[in-house]
């Protein structure tokens, strides 16, 4: 997990500059940690801009919609 956290911290600001990206976190799939990119829209053009891996760590994309304060 430590490797995924370091990579997330390294790329988080860059990823958040991409329109439609609303968050970056760490996920767990198939007993492996991954970088999870949260997006506000399910858009093919946006998905094509996102990496499949960062420094050997898999990236997963999760559609969460718009995030607002309550």
Backbone atoms as SQL, in Angstrom:
CREATE TABLE atoms (id INTEGER PRIMARY KEY, chain TEXT, resi INTEGER, resn TEXT, atom TEXT, x REAL, y REAL, z REAL);
INSERT INTO atoms VALUES
  (1, 'A', 1, 'UNK', 'N', 0.813, -1.187, 0.000),
  (2, 'A', 1, 'UNK', 'CA', 0.000, 0.000, 0.000),
  (3, 'A', 1, 'UNK', 'C', 0.865, 1.263, 0.000),
  (4, 'A', 2, 'UNK', 'N', 2.007, 1.194, 0.643),
  (5, 'A', 2, 'UNK', 'CA', 2.883, 2.355, 0.752),
  (6, 'A', 2, 'UNK', 'C', 3.279, 2.877, -0.632),
  (7, 'A', 3, 'UNK', 'N', 3.570, 1.966, -1.564),
  (8, 'A', 3, 'UNK', 'CA', 3.949, 2.368, -2.915),
  (9, 'A', 3, 'UNK', 'C', 2.786, 3.107, -3.585),
  (10, 'A', 4, 'UNK', 'N', 1.578, 2.585, -3.455),
  (11, 'A', 4, 'UNK', 'CA', 0.409, 3.221, -4.069),
  (12, 'A', 4, 'UNK', 'C', 0.176, 4.609, -3.482),
  (13, 'A', 5, 'UNK', 'N', 0.356, 4.759, -2.181),
  (14, 'A', 5, 'UNK', 'CA', 0.161, 6.062, -1.533),
  (15, 'A', 5, 'UNK', 'C', 1.168, 7.077, -2.071),
  (16, 'A', 6, 'UNK', 'N', 2.422, 6.684, -2.178),
  (17, 'A', 6, 'UNK', 'CA', 3.455, 7.597, -2.682),
  (18, 'A', 6, 'UNK', 'C', 3.172, 8.016, -4.117),
  (19, 'A', 7, 'UNK', 'N', 2.743, 7.076, -4.943),
  (20, 'A', 7, 'UNK', 'CA', 2.448, 7.389, -6.340),
  (21, 'A', 7, 'UNK', 'C', 1.221, 8.285, -6.433),
  (22, 'A', 8, 'UNK', 'N', 0.199, 8.025, -5.619),
  (23, 'A', 8, 'UNK', 'CA', -0.998, 8.873, -5.588),
  (24, 'A', 8, 'UNK', 'C', -0.614, 10.300, -5.239),
  (25, 'A', 9, 'UNK', 'N', 0.199, 10.458, -4.210),
  (26, 'A', 9, 'UNK', 'CA', 0.618, 11.793, -3.790),
  (27, 'A', 9, 'UNK', 'C', 1.411, 12.500, -4.888),
  (28, 'A', 10, 'UNK', 'N', 2.196, 11.751, -5.618),
  (29, 'A', 10, 'UNK', 'CA', 3.018, 12.320, -6.681),
  (30, 'A', 10, 'UNK', 'C', 2.174, 12.848, -7.842),
  (31, 'A', 11, 'UNK', 'N', 1.107, 12.126, -8.211),
  (32, 'A', 11, 'UNK', 'CA', 0.324, 12.456, -9.408),
  (33, 'A', 11, 'UNK', 'C', -1.017, 13.129, -9.126),
  (34, 'A', 12, 'UNK', 'N', -1.437, 13.194, -7.876),
  (35, 'A', 12, 'UNK', 'CA', -2.769, 13.685, -7.536),
  (36, 'A', 12, 'UNK', 'C', -3.058, 15.070, -8.099),
  (37, 'A', 13, 'UNK', 'N', -2.198, 16.038, -7.884),
  (38, 'A', 13, 'UNK', 'CA', -2.451, 17.405, -8.347),
  (39, 'A', 13, 'UNK', 'C', -2.570, 17.470, -9.862),
  (40, 'A', 14, 'UNK', 'N', -1.729, 16.735, -10.558),
  (41, 'A', 14, 'UNK', 'CA', -1.770, 16.695, -12.019),
  (42, 'A', 14, 'UNK', 'C', -3.090, 16.098, -12.511),
  (43, 'A', 15, 'UNK', 'N', -3.518, 15.015, -11.884),
  (44, 'A', 15, 'UNK', 'CA', -4.768, 14.358, -12.287),
  (45, 'A', 15, 'UNK', 'C', -5.975, 15.247, -12.020),
  (46, 'A', 16, 'UNK', 'N', -5.973, 15.972, -10.898),
  (47, 'A', 16, 'UNK', 'CA', -7.099, 16.828, -10.546),
  (48, 'A', 16, 'UNK', 'C', -7.252, 18.029, -11.481),
  (49, 'A', 17, 'UNK', 'N', -6.233, 18.332, -12.250),
  (50, 'A', 17, 'UNK', 'CA', -6.323, 19.420, -13.233),
  (51, 'A', 17, 'UNK', 'C', -7.112, 19.010, -14.474),
  (52, 'A', 18, 'UNK', 'N', -7.334, 17.715, -14.649),
  (53, 'A', 18, 'UNK', 'CA', -8.073, 17.225, -15.811),
  (54, 'A', 18, 'UNK', 'C', -9.564, 17.474, -15.570),
  (55, 'A', 19, 'UNK', 'N', -10.221, 18.229, -16.456),
  (56, 'A', 19, 'UNK', 'CA', -11.657, 18.485, -16.272),
  (57, 'A', 19, 'UNK', 'C', -12.441, 17.182, -16.197),
  (58, 'A', 20, 'UNK', 'N', -13.278, 17.065, -15.176),
  (59, 'A', 20, 'UNK', 'CA', -14.060, 15.853, -14.967),
  (60, 'A', 20, 'UNK', 'C', -13.519, 14.964, -13.866),
  (61, 'A', 21, 'UNK', 'N', -12.256, 15.149, -13.487),
  (62, 'A', 21, 'UNK', 'CA', -11.678, 14.386, -12.373),
  (63, 'A', 21, 'UNK', 'C', -12.004, 15.137, -11.082),
  (64, 'A', 22, 'UNK', 'N', -12.670, 14.464, -10.141),
  (65, 'A', 22, 'UNK', 'CA', -13.091, 15.120, -8.907),
  (66, 'A', 22, 'UNK', 'C', -12.394, 14.563, -7.662),
  (67, 'A', 23, 'UNK', 'N', -11.606, 13.516, -7.831),
  (68, 'A', 23, 'UNK', 'CA', -10.900, 12.965, -6.684),
  (69, 'A', 23, 'UNK', 'C', -9.920, 11.882, -7.085),
  (70, 'A', 24, 'UNK', 'N', -8.953, 11.641, -6.202),
  (71, 'A', 24, 'UNK', 'CA', -7.961, 10.592, -6.412),
  (72, 'A', 24, 'UNK', 'C', -7.763, 9.899, -5.067),
  (73, 'A', 25, 'UNK', 'N', -7.786, 8.584, -5.092),
  (74, 'A', 25, 'UNK', 'CA', -7.636, 7.843, -3.854),
  (75, 'A', 25, 'UNK', 'C', -6.931, 6.519, -4.077),
  (76, 'A', 26, 'UNK', 'N', -7.001, 5.671, -3.077),
  (77, 'A', 26, 'UNK', 'CA', -6.411, 4.340, -3.128),
  (78, 'A', 26, 'UNK', 'C', -7.553, 3.327, -3.048),
  (79, 'A', 27, 'UNK', 'N', -7.517, 2.335, -3.909),
  (80, 'A', 27, 'UNK', 'CA', -8.521, 1.278, -3.892),
  (81, 'A', 27, 'UNK', 'C', -7.856, -0.077, -3.710),
  (82, 'A', 28, 'UNK', 'N', -8.664, -1.089, -3.508),
  (83, 'A', 28, 'UNK', 'CA', -8.174, -2.457, -3.356),
  (84, 'A', 28, 'UNK', 'C', -9.033, -3.357, -4.227),
  (85, 'A', 29, 'UNK', 'N', -8.396, -3.998, -5.198),
  (86, 'A', 29, 'UNK', 'CA', -9.079, -4.938, -6.082),
  (87, 'A', 29, 'UNK', 'C', -8.191, -6.156, -6.271),
  (88, 'A', 30, 'UNK', 'N', -8.786, -7.333, -6.179),
  (89, 'A', 30, 'UNK', 'CA', -8.043, -8.590, -6.346),
  (90, 'A', 30, 'UNK', 'C', -6.814, -8.637, -5.446),
  (91, 'A', 31, 'UNK', 'N', -6.980, -8.174, -4.216),
  (92, 'A', 31, 'UNK', 'CA', -5.907, -8.161, -3.215),
  (93, 'A', 31, 'UNK', 'C', -4.705, -7.316, -3.620),
  (94, 'A', 32, 'UNK', 'N', -4.898, -6.346, -4.510),
  (95, 'A', 32, 'UNK', 'CA', -3.824, -5.430, -4.909),
  (96, 'A', 32, 'UNK', 'C', -4.314, -3.997, -4.776),
  (97, 'A', 33, 'UNK', 'N', -3.458, -3.157, -4.228),
  (98, 'A', 33, 'UNK', 'CA', -3.794, -1.742, -4.114),
  (99, 'A', 33, 'UNK', 'C', -3.657, -1.083, -5.477),
  (100, 'A', 34, 'UNK', 'N', -4.521, -0.114, -5.727),
  (101, 'A', 34, 'UNK', 'CA', -4.472, 0.611, -6.995),
  (102, 'A', 34, 'UNK', 'C', -4.778, 2.080, -6.744),
  (103, 'A', 35, 'UNK', 'N', -4.504, 2.872, -7.750),
  (104, 'A', 35, 'UNK', 'CA', -4.856, 4.288, -7.713),
  (105, 'A', 35, 'UNK', 'C', -6.272, 4.390, -8.253),
  (106, 'A', 36, 'UNK', 'N', -7.157, 5.020, -7.505),
  (107, 'A', 36, 'UNK', 'CA', -8.545, 5.159, -7.936),
  (108, 'A', 36, 'UNK', 'C', -8.801, 6.621, -8.312),
  (109, 'A', 37, 'UNK', 'N', -9.219, 6.824, -9.551),
  (110, 'A', 37, 'UNK', 'CA', -9.550, 8.165, -10.032),
  (111, 'A', 37, 'UNK', 'C', -11.069, 8.288, -10.060),
  (112, 'A', 38, 'UNK', 'N', -11.590, 9.299, -9.369),
  (113, 'A', 38, 'UNK', 'CA', -13.023, 9.541, -9.299),
  (114, 'A', 38, 'UNK', 'C', -13.395, 10.597, -10.333),
  (115, 'A', 39, 'UNK', 'N', -14.405, 10.293, -11.140),
  (116, 'A', 39, 'UNK', 'CA', -14.799, 11.222, -12.215),
  (117, 'A', 39, 'UNK', 'C', -16.263, 11.622, -12.062),
  (118, 'A', 40, 'UNK', 'N', -16.575, 12.821, -12.562),
  (119, 'A', 40, 'UNK', 'CA', -17.928, 13.358, -12.439),
  (120, 'A', 40, 'UNK', 'C', -18.829, 12.965, -13.586),
  (121, 'A', 41, 'UNK', 'N', -18.236, 12.473, -14.663),
  (122, 'A', 41, 'UNK', 'CA', -19.058, 12.092, -15.811),
  (123, 'A', 41, 'UNK', 'C', -18.490, 10.838, -16.451),
  (124, 'A', 42, 'UNK', 'N', -19.377, 10.023, -16.982),
  (125, 'A', 42, 'UNK', 'CA', -18.994, 8.794, -17.665),
  (126, 'A', 42, 'UNK', 'C', -18.824, 9.144, -19.136),
  (127, 'A', 43, 'UNK', 'N', -17.616, 9.587, -19.478),
  (128, 'A', 43, 'UNK', 'CA', -17.363, 10.167, -20.792),
  (129, 'A', 43, 'UNK', 'C', -16.161, 9.486, -21.435),
  (130, 'A', 44, 'UNK', 'N', -16.342, 8.931, -22.623),
  (131, 'A', 44, 'UNK', 'CA', -15.276, 8.213, -23.311),
  (132, 'A', 44, 'UNK', 'C', -14.046, 9.099, -23.527),
  (133, 'A', 45, 'UNK', 'N', -14.268, 10.352, -23.895),
  (134, 'A', 45, 'UNK', 'CA', -13.158, 11.281, -24.141),
  (135, 'A', 45, 'UNK', 'C', -12.338, 11.500, -22.865),
  (136, 'A', 46, 'UNK', 'N', -13.017, 11.624, -21.732),
  (137, 'A', 46, 'UNK', 'CA', -12.322, 11.781, -20.456),
  (138, 'A', 46, 'UNK', 'C', -11.531, 10.519, -20.124),
  (139, 'A', 47, 'UNK', 'N', -12.160, 9.369, -20.287),
  (140, 'A', 47, 'UNK', 'CA', -11.489, 8.106, -19.956),
  (141, 'A', 47, 'UNK', 'C', -10.224, 7.906, -20.780),
  (142, 'A', 48, 'UNK', 'N', -10.235, 8.374, -22.027),
  (143, 'A', 48, 'UNK', 'CA', -9.054, 8.230, -22.885),
  (144, 'A', 48, 'UNK', 'C', -7.884, 9.081, -22.404),
  (145, 'A', 49, 'UNK', 'N', -8.145, 10.106, -21.609),
  (146, 'A', 49, 'UNK', 'CA', -7.084, 10.981, -21.083),
  (147, 'A', 49, 'UNK', 'C', -6.423, 10.403, -19.836),
  (148, 'A', 50, 'UNK', 'N', -7.063, 9.412, -19.227),
  (149, 'A', 50, 'UNK', 'CA', -6.578, 8.890, -17.951),
  (150, 'A', 50, 'UNK', 'C', -5.666, 7.680, -18.162),
  (151, 'A', 51, 'UNK', 'N', -4.630, 7.570, -17.331),
  (152, 'A', 51, 'UNK', 'CA', -3.694, 6.449, -17.482),
  (153, 'A', 51, 'UNK', 'C', -4.295, 5.133, -17.003),
  (154, 'A', 52, 'UNK', 'N', -3.792, 4.035, -17.548),
  (155, 'A', 52, 'UNK', 'CA', -4.190, 2.706, -17.073),
  (156, 'A', 52, 'UNK', 'C', -3.305, 2.253, -15.917),
  (157, 'A', 53, 'UNK', 'N', -2.086, 2.804, -15.879),
  (158, 'A', 53, 'UNK', 'CA', -1.134, 2.515, -14.805),
  (159, 'A', 53, 'UNK', 'C', -0.311, 3.763, -14.521),
  (160, 'A', 54, 'UNK', 'N', 0.174, 3.852, -13.302),
  (161, 'A', 54, 'UNK', 'CA', 1.129, 4.887, -12.910),
  (162, 'A', 54, 'UNK', 'C', 2.282, 4.179, -12.208),
  (163, 'A', 55, 'UNK', 'N', 3.435, 4.224, -12.821),
  (164, 'A', 55, 'UNK', 'CA', 4.645, 3.617, -12.261),
  (165, 'A', 55, 'UNK', 'C', 4.406, 2.162, -11.830),
  (166, 'A', 56, 'UNK', 'N', 3.691, 1.425, -12.669),
  (167, 'A', 56, 'UNK', 'CA', 3.468, 0.015, -12.418),
  (168, 'A', 56, 'UNK', 'C', 2.287, -0.317, -11.519),
  (169, 'A', 57, 'UNK', 'N', 1.610, 0.705, -11.000),
  (170, 'A', 57, 'UNK', 'CA', 0.429, 0.484, -10.161),
  (171, 'A', 57, 'UNK', 'C', -0.806, 0.705, -11.044),
  (172, 'A', 58, 'UNK', 'N', -1.725, -0.266, -11.026),
  (173, 'A', 58, 'UNK', 'CA', -2.930, -0.157, -11.838),
  (174, 'A', 58, 'UNK', 'C', -3.789, 1.013, -11.397),
  (175, 'A', 59, 'UNK', 'N', -4.502, 1.584, -12.364),
  (176, 'A', 59, 'UNK', 'CA', -5.425, 2.683, -12.119),
  (177, 'A', 59, 'UNK', 'C', -6.840, 2.179, -12.410),
  (178, 'A', 60, 'UNK', 'N', -7.766, 2.479, -11.508),
  (179, 'A', 60, 'UNK', 'CA', -9.176, 2.205, -11.756),
  (180, 'A', 60, 'UNK', 'C', -9.922, 3.535, -11.755),
  (181, 'A', 61, 'UNK', 'N', -10.974, 3.607, -12.551),
  (182, 'A', 61, 'UNK', 'CA', -11.771, 4.823, -12.657),
  (183, 'A', 61, 'UNK', 'C', -13.164, 4.514, -12.131),
  (184, 'A', 62, 'UNK', 'N', -13.660, 5.387, -11.269),
  (185, 'A', 62, 'UNK', 'CA', -14.991, 5.196, -10.689),
  (186, 'A', 62, 'UNK', 'C', -15.817, 6.453, -10.944),
  (187, 'A', 63, 'UNK', 'N', -16.992, 6.244, -11.561),
  (188, 'A', 63, 'UNK', 'CA', -17.916, 7.343, -11.799),
  (189, 'A', 63, 'UNK', 'C', -18.679, 7.637, -10.508),
  (190, 'A', 64, 'UNK', 'N', -18.561, 8.875, -10.004),
  (191, 'A', 64, 'UNK', 'CA', -19.226, 9.264, -8.757),
  (192, 'A', 64, 'UNK', 'C', -20.177, 10.439, -8.948),
  (193, 'A', 65, 'UNK', 'N', -20.195, 11.028, -10.130),
  (194, 'A', 65, 'UNK', 'CA', -21.026, 12.192, -10.357),
  (195, 'A', 65, 'UNK', 'C', -20.382, 13.452, -9.776),
  (196, 'A', 66, 'UNK', 'N', -21.148, 14.530, -9.769),
  (197, 'A', 66, 'UNK', 'CA', -20.641, 15.795, -9.220),
  (198, 'A', 66, 'UNK', 'C', -20.559, 15.696, -7.704),
  (199, 'A', 67, 'UNK', 'N', -19.522, 16.274, -7.136),
  (200, 'A', 67, 'UNK', 'CA', -19.355, 16.311, -5.686),
  (201, 'A', 67, 'UNK', 'C', -19.667, 17.724, -5.229),
  (202, 'A', 68, 'UNK', 'N', -20.590, 17.850, -4.277),
  (203, 'A', 68, 'UNK', 'CA', -20.981, 19.171, -3.782),
  (204, 'A', 68, 'UNK', 'C', -20.892, 19.187, -2.259),
  (205, 'A', 69, 'UNK', 'N', -20.750, 20.382, -1.722),
  (206, 'A', 69, 'UNK', 'CA', -20.738, 20.551, -0.262),
  (207, 'A', 69, 'UNK', 'C', -22.159, 20.561, 0.260),
  (208, 'A', 70, 'UNK', 'N', -22.335, 20.029, 1.445),
  (209, 'A', 70, 'UNK', 'CA', -23.656, 20.067, 2.094),
  (210, 'A', 70, 'UNK', 'C', -23.561, 20.819, 3.389);
